[in-house]
């Protein structure tokens, strides 16, 4: 039978969690900038029509 107390003692959290979190946040920020850039370009194109 599995002993929860023993499992908790052996538990070691991943060290990369902070790195993963930073990466996800940076990707979100880049995505937002890409969308704003696209919208800005579309607005400029529409102004010339």
mmCIF entry with sequence, helices, sheets and N, C-alpha, C, O atoms, coordinates in Angstrom:
data_MODEL
# 
_entry.id   MODEL 
# 
_entity.id                         1 
_entity.type                       polymer 
_entity.pdbx_number_of_molecules   1 
# 
_entity_poly.entity_id                      1 
_entity_poly.type                           'polypeptide(L)' 
_entity_poly.nstd_linkage                   no 
_entity_poly.nstd_monomer                   no 
_entity_poly.pdbx_seq_one_letter_code       
;(UNK)(UNK)(UNK)(UNK)(UNK)(UNK)(UNK)(UNK)(UNK)(UNK)(UNK)(UNK)(UNK)(UNK)(UNK)(UNK)
(UNK)(UNK)(UNK)(UNK)(UNK)(UNK)(UNK)(UNK)(UNK)(UNK)(UNK)(UNK)(UNK)(UNK)(UNK)(UNK)
(UNK)(UNK)(UNK)(UNK)(UNK)(UNK)(UNK)(UNK)(UNK)(UNK)(UNK)(UNK)(UNK)(UNK)(UNK)(UNK)
(UNK)
;
_entity_poly.pdbx_seq_one_letter_code_can   XXXXXXXXXXXXXXXXXXXXXXXXXXXXXXXXXXXXXXXXXXXXXXXXX 
_entity_poly.pdbx_strand_id                 A 
# 
loop_
_entity_poly_seq.entity_id 
_entity_poly_seq.num 
_entity_poly_seq.mon_id 
_entity_poly_seq.hetero 
1 1  UNK n 
1 2  UNK n 
1 3  UNK n 
1 4  UNK n 
1 5  UNK n 
1 6  UNK n 
1 7  UNK n 
1 8  UNK n 
1 9  UNK n 
1 10 UNK n 
1 11 UNK n 
1 12 UNK n 
1 13 UNK n 
1 14 UNK n 
1 15 UNK n 
1 16 UNK n 
1 17 UNK n 
1 18 UNK n 
1 19 UNK n 
1 20 UNK n 
1 21 UNK n 
1 22 UNK n 
1 23 UNK n 
1 24 UNK n 
1 25 UNK n 
1 26 UNK n 
1 27 UNK n 
1 28 UNK n 
1 29 UNK n 
1 30 UNK n 
1 31 UNK n 
1 32 UNK n 
1 33 UNK n 
1 34 UNK n 
1 35 UNK n 
1 36 UNK n 
1 37 UNK n 
1 38 UNK n 
1 39 UNK n 
1 40 UNK n 
1 41 UNK n 
1 42 UNK n 
1 43 UNK n 
1 44 UNK n 
1 45 UNK n 
1 46 UNK n 
1 47 UNK n 
1 48 UNK n 
1 49 UNK n 
# 
_struct_asym.id          A 
_struct_asym.entity_id   1 
# 
loop_
_struct_conf.conf_type_id 
_struct_conf.id 
_struct_conf.pdbx_PDB_helix_id 
_struct_conf.beg_label_comp_id 
_struct_conf.beg_label_asym_id 
_struct_conf.beg_label_seq_id 
_struct_conf.pdbx_beg_PDB_ins_code 
_struct_conf.end_label_comp_id 
_struct_conf.end_label_asym_id 
_struct_conf.end_label_seq_id 
_struct_conf.pdbx_end_PDB_ins_code 
_struct_conf.beg_auth_comp_id 
_struct_conf.beg_auth_asym_id 
_struct_conf.beg_auth_seq_id 
_struct_conf.end_auth_comp_id 
_struct_conf.end_auth_asym_id 
_struct_conf.end_auth_seq_id 
_struct_conf.pdbx_PDB_helix_class 
_struct_conf.details 
_struct_conf.pdbx_PDB_helix_length 
HELX_P HELX_P1 AA1 UNK A 4  ? UNK A 10 ? UNK A 4  UNK A 10 1 ? 7  
HELX_P HELX_P2 AA2 UNK A 17 ? UNK A 47 ? UNK A 17 UNK A 47 1 ? 31 
# 
_struct_conf_type.id          HELX_P 
_struct_conf_type.criteria    ? 
_struct_conf_type.reference   ? 
# 
loop_
_atom_site.group_PDB 
_atom_site.id 
_atom_site.type_symbol 
_atom_site.label_atom_id 
_atom_site.label_alt_id 
_atom_site.label_comp_id 
_atom_site.label_asym_id 
_atom_site.label_entity_id 
_atom_site.label_seq_id 
_atom_site.pdbx_PDB_ins_code 
_atom_site.Cartn_x 
_atom_site.Cartn_y 
_atom_site.Cartn_z 
_atom_site.occupancy 
_atom_site.B_iso_or_equiv 
_atom_site.pdbx_formal_charge 
_atom_site.auth_seq_id 
_atom_site.auth_comp_id 
_atom_site.auth_asym_id 
_atom_site.auth_atom_id 
_atom_site.pdbx_PDB_model_num 
ATOM 1   N N  . UNK A 1 1  ? 0.838  -1.179 0.000   1.00 0.00 ? 1  UNK A N  1 
ATOM 2   C CA . UNK A 1 1  ? 0.000  0.000  0.000   1.00 0.00 ? 1  UNK A CA 1 
ATOM 3   C C  . UNK A 1 1  ? 0.885  1.244  0.000   1.00 0.00 ? 1  UNK A C  1 
ATOM 4   O O  . UNK A 1 1  ? 1.966  1.250  0.588   1.00 0.00 ? 1  UNK A O  1 
ATOM 5   N N  . UNK A 1 2  ? 0.422  2.274  -0.652  1.00 0.00 ? 2  UNK A N  1 
ATOM 6   C CA . UNK A 1 2  ? 1.189  3.524  -0.741  1.00 0.00 ? 2  UNK A CA 1 
ATOM 7   C C  . UNK A 1 2  ? 1.001  4.324  0.540   1.00 0.00 ? 2  UNK A C  1 
ATOM 8   O O  . UNK A 1 2  ? -0.118 4.532  1.010   1.00 0.00 ? 2  UNK A O  1 
ATOM 9   N N  . UNK A 1 3  ? 2.123  4.764  1.087   1.00 0.00 ? 3  UNK A N  1 
ATOM 10  C CA . UNK A 1 3  ? 2.074  5.590  2.289   1.00 0.00 ? 3  UNK A CA 1 
ATOM 11  C C  . UNK A 1 3  ? 2.214  7.056  1.880   1.00 0.00 ? 3  UNK A C  1 
ATOM 12  O O  . UNK A 1 3  ? 3.243  7.468  1.345   1.00 0.00 ? 3  UNK A O  1 
ATOM 13  N N  . UNK A 1 4  ? 1.188  7.818  2.135   1.00 0.00 ? 4  UNK A N  1 
ATOM 14  C CA . UNK A 1 4  ? 1.185  9.224  1.764   1.00 0.00 ? 4  UNK A CA 1 
ATOM 15  C C  . UNK A 1 4  ? 2.310  9.987  2.472   1.00 0.00 ? 4  UNK A C  1 
ATOM 16  O O  . UNK A 1 4  ? 2.941  10.859 1.874   1.00 0.00 ? 4  UNK A O  1 
ATOM 17  N N  . UNK A 1 5  ? 2.555  9.668  3.716   1.00 0.00 ? 5  UNK A N  1 
ATOM 18  C CA . UNK A 1 5  ? 3.622  10.346 4.463   1.00 0.00 ? 5  UNK A CA 1 
ATOM 19  C C  . UNK A 1 5  ? 4.983  10.103 3.822   1.00 0.00 ? 5  UNK A C  1 
ATOM 20  O O  . UNK A 1 5  ? 5.794  11.024 3.719   1.00 0.00 ? 5  UNK A O  1 
ATOM 21  N N  . UNK A 1 6  ? 5.235  8.883  3.394   1.00 0.00 ? 6  UNK A N  1 
ATOM 22  C CA . UNK A 1 6  ? 6.507  8.578  2.737   1.00 0.00 ? 6  UNK A CA 1 
ATOM 23  C C  . UNK A 1 6  ? 6.612  9.282  1.389   1.00 0.00 ? 6  UNK A C  1 
ATOM 24  O O  . UNK A 1 6  ? 7.678  9.776  1.020   1.00 0.00 ? 6  UNK A O  1 
ATOM 25  N N  . UNK A 1 7  ? 5.521  9.325  0.670   1.00 0.00 ? 7  UNK A N  1 
ATOM 26  C CA . UNK A 1 7  ? 5.517  9.996  -0.628  1.00 0.00 ? 7  UNK A CA 1 
ATOM 27  C C  . UNK A 1 7  ? 5.790  11.485 -0.482  1.00 0.00 ? 7  UNK A C  1 
ATOM 28  O O  . UNK A 1 7  ? 6.531  12.067 -1.274  1.00 0.00 ? 7  UNK A O  1 
ATOM 29  N N  . UNK A 1 8  ? 5.200  12.093 0.515   1.00 0.00 ? 8  UNK A N  1 
ATOM 30  C CA . UNK A 1 8  ? 5.420  13.523 0.751   1.00 0.00 ? 8  UNK A CA 1 
ATOM 31  C C  . UNK A 1 8  ? 6.865  13.785 1.148   1.00 0.00 ? 8  UNK A C  1 
ATOM 32  O O  . UNK A 1 8  ? 7.443  14.793 0.741   1.00 0.00 ? 8  UNK A O  1 
ATOM 33  N N  . UNK A 1 9  ? 7.448  12.908 1.922   1.00 0.00 ? 9  UNK A N  1 
ATOM 34  C CA . UNK A 1 9  ? 8.857  13.068 2.308   1.00 0.00 ? 9  UNK A CA 1 
ATOM 35  C C  . UNK A 1 9  ? 9.765  12.992 1.085   1.00 0.00 ? 9  UNK A C  1 
ATOM 36  O O  . UNK A 1 9  ? 10.778 13.689 1.015   1.00 0.00 ? 9  UNK A O  1 
ATOM 37  N N  . UNK A 1 10 ? 9.407  12.157 0.131   1.00 0.00 ? 10 UNK A N  1 
ATOM 38  C CA . UNK A 1 10 ? 10.237 11.982 -1.063  1.00 0.00 ? 10 UNK A CA 1 
ATOM 39  C C  . UNK A 1 10 ? 9.959  13.018 -2.153  1.00 0.00 ? 10 UNK A C  1 
ATOM 40  O O  . UNK A 1 10 ? 10.678 13.079 -3.150  1.00 0.00 ? 10 UNK A O  1 
ATOM 41  N N  . UNK A 1 11 ? 8.943  13.811 -1.968  1.00 0.00 ? 11 UNK A N  1 
ATOM 42  C CA . UNK A 1 11 ? 8.552  14.777 -2.980  1.00 0.00 ? 11 UNK A CA 1 
ATOM 43  C C  . UNK A 1 11 ? 9.613  15.865 -3.136  1.00 0.00 ? 11 UNK A C  1 
ATOM 44  O O  . UNK A 1 11 ? 10.074 16.451 -2.157  1.00 0.00 ? 11 UNK A O  1 
ATOM 45  N N  . UNK A 1 12 ? 9.986  16.117 -4.381  1.00 0.00 ? 12 UNK A N  1 
ATOM 46  C CA . UNK A 1 12 ? 10.924 17.199 -4.685  1.00 0.00 ? 12 UNK A CA 1 
ATOM 47  C C  . UNK A 1 12 ? 10.317 18.027 -5.818  1.00 0.00 ? 12 UNK A C  1 
ATOM 48  O O  . UNK A 1 12 ? 10.112 17.520 -6.921  1.00 0.00 ? 12 UNK A O  1 
ATOM 49  N N  . UNK A 1 13 ? 10.032 19.293 -5.545  1.00 0.00 ? 13 UNK A N  1 
ATOM 50  C CA . UNK A 1 13 ? 9.408  20.112 -6.584  1.00 0.00 ? 13 UNK A CA 1 
ATOM 51  C C  . UNK A 1 13 ? 10.369 20.363 -7.745  1.00 0.00 ? 13 UNK A C  1 
ATOM 52  O O  . UNK A 1 13 ? 11.589 20.330 -7.587  1.00 0.00 ? 13 UNK A O  1 
ATOM 53  N N  . UNK A 1 14 ? 9.796  20.607 -8.883  1.00 0.00 ? 14 UNK A N  1 
ATOM 54  C CA . UNK A 1 14 ? 10.612 20.931 -10.046 1.00 0.00 ? 14 UNK A CA 1 
ATOM 55  C C  . UNK A 1 14 ? 11.272 22.288 -9.857  1.00 0.00 ? 14 UNK A C  1 
ATOM 56  O O  . UNK A 1 14 ? 10.642 23.247 -9.411  1.00 0.00 ? 14 UNK A O  1 
ATOM 57  N N  . UNK A 1 15 ? 12.532 22.350 -10.200 1.00 0.00 ? 15 UNK A N  1 
ATOM 58  C CA . UNK A 1 15 ? 13.242 23.618 -10.071 1.00 0.00 ? 15 UNK A CA 1 
ATOM 59  C C  . UNK A 1 15 ? 12.934 24.553 -11.242 1.00 0.00 ? 15 UNK A C  1 
ATOM 60  O O  . UNK A 1 15 ? 13.125 25.764 -11.128 1.00 0.00 ? 15 UNK A O  1 
ATOM 61  N N  . UNK A 1 16 ? 12.468 24.014 -12.347 1.00 0.00 ? 16 UNK A N  1 
ATOM 62  C CA . UNK A 1 16 ? 12.256 24.810 -13.548 1.00 0.00 ? 16 UNK A CA 1 
ATOM 63  C C  . UNK A 1 16 ? 10.934 25.554 -13.562 1.00 0.00 ? 16 UNK A C  1 
ATOM 64  O O  . UNK A 1 16 ? 10.644 26.257 -14.530 1.00 0.00 ? 16 UNK A O  1 
ATOM 65  N N  . UNK A 1 17 ? 10.141 25.427 -12.544 1.00 0.00 ? 17 UNK A N  1 
ATOM 66  C CA . UNK A 1 17 ? 8.816  26.054 -12.530 1.00 0.00 ? 17 UNK A CA 1 
ATOM 67  C C  . UNK A 1 17 ? 8.937  27.565 -12.737 1.00 0.00 ? 17 UNK A C  1 
ATOM 68  O O  . UNK A 1 17 ? 8.190  28.134 -13.533 1.00 0.00 ? 17 UNK A O  1 
ATOM 69  N N  . UNK A 1 18 ? 9.846  28.211 -12.052 1.00 0.00 ? 18 UNK A N  1 
ATOM 70  C CA . UNK A 1 18 ? 10.011 29.653 -12.209 1.00 0.00 ? 18 UNK A CA 1 
ATOM 71  C C  . UNK A 1 18 ? 10.417 30.006 -13.633 1.00 0.00 ? 18 UNK A C  1 
ATOM 72  O O  . UNK A 1 18 ? 9.945  30.997 -14.191 1.00 0.00 ? 18 UNK A O  1 
ATOM 73  N N  . UNK A 1 19 ? 11.287 29.198 -14.217 1.00 0.00 ? 19 UNK A N  1 
ATOM 74  C CA . UNK A 1 19 ? 11.705 29.453 -15.595 1.00 0.00 ? 19 UNK A CA 1 
ATOM 75  C C  . UNK A 1 19 ? 10.547 29.300 -16.564 1.00 0.00 ? 19 UNK A C  1 
ATOM 76  O O  . UNK A 1 19 ? 10.398 30.088 -17.497 1.00 0.00 ? 19 UNK A O  1 
ATOM 77  N N  . UNK A 1 20 ? 9.744  28.298 -16.343 1.00 0.00 ? 20 UNK A N  1 
ATOM 78  C CA . UNK A 1 20 ? 8.581  28.072 -17.208 1.00 0.00 ? 20 UNK A CA 1 
ATOM 79  C C  . UNK A 1 20 ? 7.612  29.239 -17.078 1.00 0.00 ? 20 UNK A C  1 
ATOM 80  O O  . UNK A 1 20 ? 7.078  29.723 -18.076 1.00 0.00 ? 20 UNK A O  1 
ATOM 81  N N  . UNK A 1 21 ? 7.389  29.684 -15.863 1.00 0.00 ? 21 UNK A N  1 
ATOM 82  C CA . UNK A 1 21 ? 6.472  30.800 -15.638 1.00 0.00 ? 21 UNK A CA 1 
ATOM 83  C C  . UNK A 1 21 ? 6.962  32.055 -16.343 1.00 0.00 ? 21 UNK A C  1 
ATOM 84  O O  . UNK A 1 21 ? 6.173  32.757 -16.977 1.00 0.00 ? 21 UNK A O  1 
ATOM 85  N N  . UNK A 1 22 ? 8.247  32.345 -16.241 1.00 0.00 ? 22 UNK A N  1 
ATOM 86  C CA . UNK A 1 22 ? 8.815  33.514 -16.918 1.00 0.00 ? 22 UNK A CA 1 
ATOM 87  C C  . UNK A 1 22 ? 8.661  33.399 -18.422 1.00 0.00 ? 22 UNK A C  1 
ATOM 88  O O  . UNK A 1 22 ? 8.332  34.376 -19.096 1.00 0.00 ? 22 UNK A O  1 
ATOM 89  N N  . UNK A 1 23 ? 8.895  32.225 -18.941 1.00 0.00 ? 23 UNK A N  1 
ATOM 90  C CA . UNK A 1 23 ? 8.784  32.008 -20.378 1.00 0.00 ? 23 UNK A CA 1 
ATOM 91  C C  . UNK A 1 23 ? 7.354  32.234 -20.862 1.00 0.00 ? 23 UNK A C  1 
ATOM 92  O O  . UNK A 1 23 ? 7.137  32.868 -21.894 1.00 0.00 ? 23 UNK A O  1 
ATOM 93  N N  . UNK A 1 24 ? 6.403  31.728 -20.133 1.00 0.00 ? 24 UNK A N  1 
ATOM 94  C CA . UNK A 1 24 ? 4.996  31.896 -20.516 1.00 0.00 ? 24 UNK A CA 1 
ATOM 95  C C  . UNK A 1 24 ? 4.621  33.371 -20.471 1.00 0.00 ? 24 UNK A C  1 
ATOM 96  O O  . UNK A 1 24 ? 3.962  33.867 -21.384 1.00 0.00 ? 24 UNK A O  1 
ATOM 97  N N  . UNK A 1 25 ? 5.024  34.063 -19.442 1.00 0.00 ? 25 UNK A N  1 
ATOM 98  C CA . UNK A 1 25 ? 4.702  35.488 -19.342 1.00 0.00 ? 25 UNK A CA 1 
ATOM 99  C C  . UNK A 1 25 ? 5.353  36.278 -20.455 1.00 0.00 ? 25 UNK A C  1 
ATOM 100 O O  . UNK A 1 25 ? 4.734  37.192 -21.000 1.00 0.00 ? 25 UNK A O  1 
ATOM 101 N N  . UNK A 1 26 ? 6.581  35.955 -20.807 1.00 0.00 ? 26 UNK A N  1 
ATOM 102 C CA . UNK A 1 26 ? 7.258  36.665 -21.884 1.00 0.00 ? 26 UNK A CA 1 
ATOM 103 C C  . UNK A 1 26 ? 6.573  36.404 -23.219 1.00 0.00 ? 26 UNK A C  1 
ATOM 104 O O  . UNK A 1 26 ? 6.462  37.314 -24.041 1.00 0.00 ? 26 UNK A O  1 
ATOM 105 N N  . UNK A 1 27 ? 6.116  35.189 -23.446 1.00 0.00 ? 27 UNK A N  1 
ATOM 106 C CA . UNK A 1 27 ? 5.409  34.877 -24.679 1.00 0.00 ? 27 UNK A CA 1 
ATOM 107 C C  . UNK A 1 27 ? 4.104  35.652 -24.770 1.00 0.00 ? 27 UNK A C  1 
ATOM 108 O O  . UNK A 1 27 ? 3.741  36.134 -25.843 1.00 0.00 ? 27 UNK A O  1 
ATOM 109 N N  . UNK A 1 28 ? 3.403  35.776 -23.662 1.00 0.00 ? 28 UNK A N  1 
ATOM 110 C CA . UNK A 1 28 ? 2.157  36.539 -23.656 1.00 0.00 ? 28 UNK A CA 1 
ATOM 111 C C  . UNK A 1 28 ? 2.418  37.993 -24.009 1.00 0.00 ? 28 UNK A C  1 
ATOM 112 O O  . UNK A 1 28 ? 1.677  38.595 -24.786 1.00 0.00 ? 28 UNK A O  1 
ATOM 113 N N  . UNK A 1 29 ? 3.457  38.543 -23.446 1.00 0.00 ? 29 UNK A N  1 
ATOM 114 C CA . UNK A 1 29 ? 3.797  39.940 -23.720 1.00 0.00 ? 29 UNK A CA 1 
ATOM 115 C C  . UNK A 1 29 ? 4.143  40.121 -25.188 1.00 0.00 ? 29 UNK A C  1 
ATOM 116 O O  . UNK A 1 29 ? 3.717  41.094 -25.810 1.00 0.00 ? 29 UNK A O  1 
ATOM 117 N N  . UNK A 1 30 ? 4.904  39.201 -25.742 1.00 0.00 ? 30 UNK A N  1 
ATOM 118 C CA . UNK A 1 30 ? 5.261  39.272 -27.153 1.00 0.00 ? 30 UNK A CA 1 
ATOM 119 C C  . UNK A 1 30 ? 4.023  39.149 -28.027 1.00 0.00 ? 30 UNK A C  1 
ATOM 120 O O  . UNK A 1 30 ? 3.900  39.854 -29.029 1.00 0.00 ? 30 UNK A O  1 
ATOM 121 N N  . UNK A 1 31 ? 3.114  38.271 -27.664 1.00 0.00 ? 31 UNK A N  1 
ATOM 122 C CA . UNK A 1 31 ? 1.873  38.113 -28.416 1.00 0.00 ? 31 UNK A CA 1 
ATOM 123 C C  . UNK A 1 31 ? 1.070  39.413 -28.432 1.00 0.00 ? 31 UNK A C  1 
ATOM 124 O O  . UNK A 1 31 ? 0.523  39.799 -29.464 1.00 0.00 ? 31 UNK A O  1 
ATOM 125 N N  . UNK A 1 32 ? 1.006  40.073 -27.297 1.00 0.00 ? 32 UNK A N  1 
ATOM 126 C CA . UNK A 1 32 ? 0.273  41.336 -27.213 1.00 0.00 ? 32 UNK A CA 1 
ATOM 127 C C  . UNK A 1 32 ? 0.925  42.386 -28.105 1.00 0.00 ? 32 UNK A C  1 
ATOM 128 O O  . UNK A 1 32 ? 0.236  43.119 -28.815 1.00 0.00 ? 32 UNK A O  1 
ATOM 129 N N  . UNK A 1 33 ? 2.241  42.457 -28.068 1.00 0.00 ? 33 UNK A N  1 
ATOM 130 C CA . UNK A 1 33 ? 2.941  43.415 -28.924 1.00 0.00 ? 33 UNK A CA 1 
ATOM 131 C C  . UNK A 1 33 ? 2.721  43.104 -30.395 1.00 0.00 ? 33 UNK A C  1 
ATOM 132 O O  . UNK A 1 33 ? 2.541  44.014 -31.204 1.00 0.00 ? 33 UNK A O  1 
ATOM 133 N N  . UNK A 1 34 ? 2.734  41.832 -30.744 1.00 0.00 ? 34 UNK A N  1 
ATOM 134 C CA . UNK A 1 34 ? 2.475  41.443 -32.133 1.00 0.00 ? 34 UNK A CA 1 
ATOM 135 C C  . UNK A 1 34 ? 1.074  41.857 -32.568 1.00 0.00 ? 34 UNK A C  1 
ATOM 136 O O  . UNK A 1 34 ? 0.891  42.343 -33.685 1.00 0.00 ? 34 UNK A O  1 
ATOM 137 N N  . UNK A 1 35 ? 0.101  41.674 -31.712 1.00 0.00 ? 35 UNK A N  1 
ATOM 138 C CA . UNK A 1 35 ? -1.267 42.056 -32.055 1.00 0.00 ? 35 UNK A CA 1 
ATOM 139 C C  . UNK A 1 35 ? -1.391 43.572 -32.215 1.00 0.00 ? 35 UNK A C  1 
ATOM 140 O O  . UNK A 1 35 ? -2.037 44.053 -33.147 1.00 0.00 ? 35 UNK A O  1 
ATOM 141 N N  . UNK A 1 36 ? -0.778 44.307 -31.317 1.00 0.00 ? 36 UNK A N  1 
ATOM 142 C CA . UNK A 1 36 ? -0.831 45.763 -31.428 1.00 0.00 ? 36 UNK A CA 1 
ATOM 143 C C  . UNK A 1 36 ? -0.140 46.253 -32.688 1.00 0.00 ? 36 UNK A C  1 
ATOM 144 O O  . UNK A 1 36 ? -0.609 47.189 -33.336 1.00 0.00 ? 36 UNK A O  1 
ATOM 145 N N  . UNK A 1 37 ? 0.946  45.639 -33.027 1.00 0.00 ? 37 UNK A N  1 
ATOM 146 C CA . UNK A 1 37 ? 1.656  45.993 -34.259 1.00 0.00 ? 37 UNK A CA 1 
ATOM 147 C C  . UNK A 1 37 ? 0.788  45.715 -35.477 1.00 0.00 ? 37 UNK A C  1 
ATOM 148 O O  . UNK A 1 37 ? 0.714  46.543 -36.385 1.00 0.00 ? 37 UNK A O  1 
ATOM 149 N N  . UNK A 1 38 ? 0.139  44.575 -35.508 1.00 0.00 ? 38 UNK A N  1 
ATOM 150 C CA . UNK A 1 38 ? -0.743 44.210 -36.621 1.00 0.00 ? 38 UNK A CA 1 
ATOM 151 C C  . UNK A 1 38 ? -1.894 45.213 -36.746 1.00 0.00 ? 38 UNK A C  1 
ATOM 152 O O  . UNK A 1 38 ? -2.218 45.663 -37.844 1.00 0.00 ? 38 UNK A O  1 
ATOM 153 N N  . UNK A 1 39 ? -2.500 45.553 -35.618 1.00 0.00 ? 39 UNK A N  1 
ATOM 154 C CA . UNK A 1 39 ? -3.618 46.500 -35.629 1.00 0.00 ? 39 UNK A CA 1 
ATOM 155 C C  . UNK A 1 39 ? -3.151 47.860 -36.132 1.00 0.00 ? 39 UNK A C  1 
ATOM 156 O O  . UNK A 1 39 ? -3.840 48.512 -36.916 1.00 0.00 ? 39 UNK A O  1 
ATOM 157 N N  . UNK A 1 40 ? -1.996 48.275 -35.681 1.00 0.00 ? 40 UNK A N  1 
ATOM 158 C CA . UNK A 1 40 ? -1.452 49.555 -36.118 1.00 0.00 ? 40 UNK A CA 1 
ATOM 159 C C  . UNK A 1 40 ? -1.216 49.571 -37.622 1.00 0.00 ? 40 UNK A C  1 
ATOM 160 O O  . UNK A 1 40 ? -1.536 50.552 -38.293 1.00 0.00 ? 40 UNK A O  1 
ATOM 161 N N  . UNK A 1 41 ? -0.662 48.498 -38.148 1.00 0.00 ? 41 UNK A N  1 
ATOM 162 C CA . UNK A 1 41 ? -0.423 48.417 -39.592 1.00 0.00 ? 41 UNK A CA 1 
ATOM 163 C C  . UNK A 1 41 ? -1.733 48.422 -40.358 1.00 0.00 ? 41 UNK A C  1 
ATOM 164 O O  . UNK A 1 41 ? -1.835 49.057 -41.408 1.00 0.00 ? 41 UNK A O  1 
ATOM 165 N N  . UNK A 1 42 ? -2.735 47.724 -39.849 1.00 0.00 ? 42 UNK A N  1 
ATOM 166 C CA . UNK A 1 42 ? -4.030 47.689 -40.519 1.00 0.00 ? 42 UNK A CA 1 
ATOM 167 C C  . UNK A 1 42 ? -4.677 49.071 -40.526 1.00 0.00 ? 42 UNK A C  1 
ATOM 168 O O  . UNK A 1 42 ? -5.293 49.472 -41.513 1.00 0.00 ? 42 UNK A O  1 
ATOM 169 N N  . UNK A 1 43 ? -4.537 49.771 -39.449 1.00 0.00 ? 43 UNK A N  1 
ATOM 170 C CA . UNK A 1 43 ? -5.108 51.116 -39.373 1.00 0.00 ? 43 UNK A CA 1 
ATOM 171 C C  . UNK A 1 43 ? -4.436 52.016 -40.399 1.00 0.00 ? 43 UNK A C  1 
ATOM 172 O O  . UNK A 1 43 ? -5.111 52.810 -41.055 1.00 0.00 ? 43 UNK A O  1 
ATOM 173 N N  . UNK A 1 44 ? -3.118 51.909 -40.549 1.00 0.00 ? 44 UNK A N  1 
ATOM 174 C CA . UNK A 1 44 ? -2.408 52.732 -41.516 1.00 0.00 ? 44 UNK A CA 1 
ATOM 175 C C  . UNK A 1 44 ? -2.833 52.371 -42.942 1.00 0.00 ? 44 UNK A C  1 
ATOM 176 O O  . UNK A 1 44 ? -2.968 53.261 -43.782 1.00 0.00 ? 44 UNK A O  1 
ATOM 177 N N  . UNK A 1 45 ? -3.042 51.110 -43.224 1.00 0.00 ? 45 UNK A N  1 
ATOM 178 C CA . UNK A 1 45 ? -3.481 50.684 -44.550 1.00 0.00 ? 45 UNK A CA 1 
ATOM 179 C C  . UNK A 1 45 ? -4.879 51.223 -44.825 1.00 0.00 ? 45 UNK A C  1 
ATOM 180 O O  . UNK A 1 45 ? -5.158 51.696 -45.927 1.00 0.00 ? 45 UNK A O  1 
ATOM 181 N N  . UNK A 1 46 ? -5.758 51.153 -43.831 1.00 0.00 ? 46 UNK A N  1 
ATOM 182 C CA . UNK A 1 46 ? -7.128 51.631 -43.996 1.00 0.00 ? 46 UNK A CA 1 
ATOM 183 C C  . UNK A 1 46 ? -7.165 53.143 -44.210 1.00 0.00 ? 46 UNK A C  1 
ATOM 184 O O  . UNK A 1 46 ? -8.048 53.647 -44.903 1.00 0.00 ? 46 UNK A O  1 
ATOM 185 N N  . UNK A 1 47 ? -6.229 53.858 -43.629 1.00 0.00 ? 47 UNK A N  1 
ATOM 186 C CA . UNK A 1 47 ? -6.193 55.311 -43.784 1.00 0.00 ? 47 UNK A CA 1 
ATOM 187 C C  . UNK A 1 47 ? -5.907 55.711 -45.231 1.00 0.00 ? 47 UNK A C  1 
ATOM 188 O O  . UNK A 1 47 ? -6.326 56.783 -45.668 1.00 0.00 ? 47 UNK A O  1 
ATOM 189 N N  . UNK A 1 48 ? -5.209 54.874 -45.966 1.00 0.00 ? 48 UNK A N  1 
ATOM 190 C CA . UNK A 1 48 ? -4.850 55.191 -47.336 1.00 0.00 ? 48 UNK A CA 1 
ATOM 191 C C  . UNK A 1 48 ? -5.878 54.724 -48.363 1.00 0.00 ? 48 UNK A C  1 
ATOM 192 O O  . UNK A 1 48 ? -5.735 55.026 -49.547 1.00 0.00 ? 48 UNK A O  1 
ATOM 193 N N  . UNK A 1 49 ? -6.891 54.010 -47.946 1.00 0.00 ? 49 UNK A N  1 
ATOM 194 C CA . UNK A 1 49 ? -7.907 53.513 -48.880 1.00 0.00 ? 49 UNK A CA 1 
ATOM 195 C C  . UNK A 1 49 ? -8.908 54.585 -49.228 1.00 0.00 ? 49 UNK A C  1 
ATOM 196 O O  . UNK A 1 49 ? -9.833 54.340 -50.002 1.00 0.00 ? 49 UNK A O  1 
# 
